Amino acid sequence: MSQENADFIVIGAGIGGASVAYWLSRQARVIVLEAETQPGYHSTGRSAALFMESYGPDQVRALTRAGIDFFRNPPAGFCEHPLLTPRGAFVFAGPGQEAELDAHEASVRATSSAARRLDAREAMEFLPVLRPDHVIGGVLEQDASDIDVDALLQGFLRGTRQHGGRTVYDAAVTGLSRSGGQWTVTTARSVYQAPVVVNAAGAWADDVARMAGAAPVGLVPKRRSAFLFAPPEGIASSHWPLFLDVQESFYIKPDAGMLLGSPCNADPVAPHDVQAEELDIAIAIDNIERMTTLRIRRPAHVWAGLRSFVADGELVGGYDPKVPDFFWAAGQGGYGIQSAPGAGRYYASELLGEGAGALPALPGFDPARISPARFPC
Ligand SMILES: Cc1cc2nc3c(=O)[nH]c(=O)nc-3n(C[C@H](O)[C@H](O)[C@H](O)COP(=O)(O)OP(=O)(O)OC[C@H]3O[C@@H](n4cnc5c(N)ncnc54)[C@H](O)[C@@H]3O)c2cc1C
């Protein structure tokens, strides 16, 4: 069995592992181990690819904001096309939901100055497929954008390679042990050694923690389903924002000439290669057809992915409080793509011991609020 050494071993080549590996590799020897035969096969490759500053709890928002400059001005050669394309996000409310819409507006205005309140008439002009009896108005977050997820993921992995790091596929980690200040990481074909291990295993992060002898953080993978369907004939839809009702019973977003729909479900499941349930899709279609004039005969493509959360919904990032040199980069929930540049850069700075001042100030960010030490053992 072959053996390789590095300064850091990152477990998982989703956006979480790829982003931290990218920044680590500029100063250290990094090996990324991925169970699948390709990167981003699980959650990262199944997302709705939206960047929305107001989305998620406080610390997610702070780390999302921290990555905006990277998204807008990635380093030369990182990608061929812009990582963000303007999309907008529109939340509408129906009769009796004024208070919920007010609360949503306040939450958007807390992070984004580009929020606009639309009355029912303006909402209908903007999205003529909404049913008038279901709309009293809405809030448009104008600077929400589409993310080119593949370009972001491939950019991180290519950059890691260019800095001398490498990603090994078909390399499921099956054992982790530590002695003499070194981790030994076992896969079916090889053994890897490094002083520090980064747990970026997505929905499997608690399983990897157990292998290392660390206490799980109570990660719950939740199934979210999605599907593509044909847009209505005779109505231009490619410029629509992502739109959803304030109670989140569905969302719709234009996607490469089609419309992407989702029931906004969050069904707790064990970590696995998740598929959409027929009922998820039926519920979404029912809600969409009740609140809009859209008709969905048969979805062109259906899928599901896992969004993995801990109890407070924040990320889990930092050194394990009990097991030395075991670093968490997990719990990305429904925001792992948009927060990756900010979170990955921050994690790498912690791992490299760069100290305060290495990064620009991160307004509103409090490392203790994402630390794995916040969970009772
Ligand atoms: C339908 C849907 C819509 C979403 N929409 C958005 C959105 O609009 N914007 C946004 O920012 N986020 C969105 N998300 C969330 C986002 O996709 C996730 O937060 C993000 O992809 C998580 O990245 P990750 O790297 O933690 O996990 P993953 O991409 O799942 O990567 C973890 C990797 O670890 C590997 N692994 C696990 N165990 C081992 C092991 N023992 N050894 C080796 N490798 C292992 C897995 O194979 C996997 O490739 C959405 C998610 C879904 C499902």
The ligand as an SDF file (V2000), in Angstrom:
LIG
                    3D

 53 58  0  0  0  0  0  0  0  0999 V2000
  -31.4670   21.7110   -4.1920 C   0  0  0  0  0  0  0  0  0  0  0  0
  -30.3840   22.5020   -3.5180 C   0  0  0  0  0  0  0  0  0  0  0  0
  -30.3050   23.8710   -3.7490 C   0  0  0  0  0  0  0  0  0  0  0  0
  -29.2680   24.6250   -3.1700 C   0  0  0  0  0  0  0  0  0  0  0  0
  -29.1550   25.9330   -3.5190 N   0  0  0  0  0  0  0  0  0  0  0  0
  -28.1130   26.6640   -3.0560 C   0  0  0  0  0  0  0  0  0  0  0  0
  -27.9350   28.0080   -3.4790 C   0  0  0  0  0  0  0  0  0  0  0  0
  -28.7060   28.5290   -4.2750 O   0  0  0  0  0  0  0  0  0  0  0  0
  -26.8600   28.6990   -2.9860 N   0  0  0  0  0  0  0  0  0  0  0  0
  -25.9650   28.1310   -2.0980 C   0  0  0  0  0  0  0  0  0  0  0  0
  -25.0120   28.8070   -1.6880 O   0  0  0  0  0  0  0  0  0  0  0  0
  -26.1180   26.8470   -1.6890 N   0  0  0  0  0  0  0  0  0  0  0  0
  -27.1570   26.1050   -2.1340 C   0  0  0  0  0  0  0  0  0  0  0  0
  -27.3160   24.8090   -1.7400 N   0  0  0  0  0  0  0  0  0  0  0  0
  -26.4260   24.2770   -0.6890 C   0  0  0  0  0  0  0  0  0  0  0  0
  -25.0680   23.8670   -1.2210 C   0  0  0  0  0  0  0  0  0  0  0  0
  -25.2270   23.0370   -2.3500 O   0  0  0  0  0  0  0  0  0  0  0  0
  -24.3020   23.1370   -0.0950 C   0  0  0  0  0  0  0  0  0  0  0  0
  -24.2780   23.9280    1.0780 O   0  0  0  0  0  0  0  0  0  0  0  0
  -22.8590   22.8580   -0.4930 C   0  0  0  0  0  0  0  0  0  0  0  0
  -22.7820   22.2500   -1.7520 O   0  0  0  0  0  0  0  0  0  0  0  0
  -22.1850   21.9770    0.5470 C   0  0  0  0  0  0  0  0  0  0  0  0
  -20.8730   21.7270    0.0990 O   0  0  0  0  0  0  0  0  0  0  0  0
  -19.9590   20.6320    0.8010 P   0  0  0  0  0  0  0  0  0  0  0  0
  -18.6360   20.6960    0.1550 O   0  0  0  0  0  0  0  0  0  0  0  0
  -20.0600   20.8170    2.2800 O   0  0  0  0  0  0  0  0  0  0  0  0
  -20.7130   19.2310    0.5270 O   0  0  0  0  0  0  0  0  0  0  0  0
  -20.6310   18.2490   -0.7200 P   0  0  0  0  0  0  0  0  0  0  0  0
  -20.7220   18.9730   -2.0010 O   0  0  0  0  0  0  0  0  0  0  0  0
  -21.6260   17.1750   -0.4810 O   0  0  0  0  0  0  0  0  0  0  0  0
  -19.1640   17.6720   -0.6210 O   0  0  0  0  0  0  0  0  0  0  0  0
  -18.7670   16.7800    0.4020 C   0  0  0  0  0  0  0  0  0  0  0  0
  -17.8870   15.7230   -0.2530 C   0  0  0  0  0  0  0  0  0  0  0  0
  -17.2980   14.9010    0.7600 O   0  0  0  0  0  0  0  0  0  0  0  0
  -17.1420   13.6120    0.1960 C   0  0  0  0  0  0  0  0  0  0  0  0
  -16.9890   12.6440    1.2930 N   0  0  0  0  0  0  0  0  0  0  0  0
  -17.8770   12.3090    2.2540 C   0  0  0  0  0  0  0  0  0  0  0  0
  -17.3710   11.3670    3.0660 N   0  0  0  0  0  0  0  0  0  0  0  0
  -16.1090   11.0930    2.6080 C   0  0  0  0  0  0  0  0  0  0  0  0
  -15.0940   10.1930    3.0110 C   0  0  0  0  0  0  0  0  0  0  0  0
  -15.2480    9.3800    4.0660 N   0  0  0  0  0  0  0  0  0  0  0  0
  -13.9350   10.1670    2.2970 N   0  0  0  0  0  0  0  0  0  0  0  0
  -13.7680   10.9930    1.2260 C   0  0  0  0  0  0  0  0  0  0  0  0
  -14.7170   11.8560    0.7980 N   0  0  0  0  0  0  0  0  0  0  0  0
  -15.8720   11.9070    1.4760 C   0  0  0  0  0  0  0  0  0  0  0  0
  -18.4400   13.4030   -0.5810 C   0  0  0  0  0  0  0  0  0  0  0  0
  -18.3090   12.4030   -1.5570 O   0  0  0  0  0  0  0  0  0  0  0  0
  -18.6630   14.7900   -1.1620 C   0  0  0  0  0  0  0  0  0  0  0  0
  -18.1740   14.9190   -2.4870 O   0  0  0  0  0  0  0  0  0  0  0  0
  -28.3250   24.0110   -2.2870 C   0  0  0  0  0  0  0  0  0  0  0  0
  -28.4170   22.6410   -2.0490 C   0  0  0  0  0  0  0  0  0  0  0  0
  -29.4220   21.8910   -2.6580 C   0  0  0  0  0  0  0  0  0  0  0  0
  -29.4670   20.4040   -2.3990 C   0  0  0  0  0  0  0  0  0  0  0  0
  1  2  1  0
  2  3  1  0
  2 52  2  0
  3  4  2  0
  4  5  1  0
  4 50  1  0
  5  6  2  0
  6  7  1  0
  6 13  1  0
  7  8  2  0
  7  9  1  0
  9 10  1  0
 10 11  2  0
 10 12  1  0
 12 13  2  0
 13 14  1  0
 14 15  1  0
 14 50  1  0
 15 16  1  0
 16 17  1  0
 16 18  1  0
 18 19  1  0
 18 20  1  0
 20 21  1  0
 20 22  1  0
 22 23  1  0
 23 24  1  0
 24 25  2  0
 24 26  1  0
 24 27  1  0
 27 28  1  0
 28 29  2  0
 28 30  1  0
 28 31  1  0
 31 32  1  0
 32 33  1  0
 33 34  1  0
 33 48  1  0
 34 35  1  0
 35 36  1  0
 35 46  1  0
 36 37  1  0
 36 45  1  0
 37 38  2  0
 38 39  1  0
 39 40  1  0
 39 45  2  0
 40 41  1  0
 40 42  2  0
 42 43  1  0
 43 44  2  0
 44 45  1  0
 46 47  1  0
 46 48  1  0
 48 49  1  0
 50 51  2  0
 51 52  1  0
 52 53  1  0
M  END
$$$$
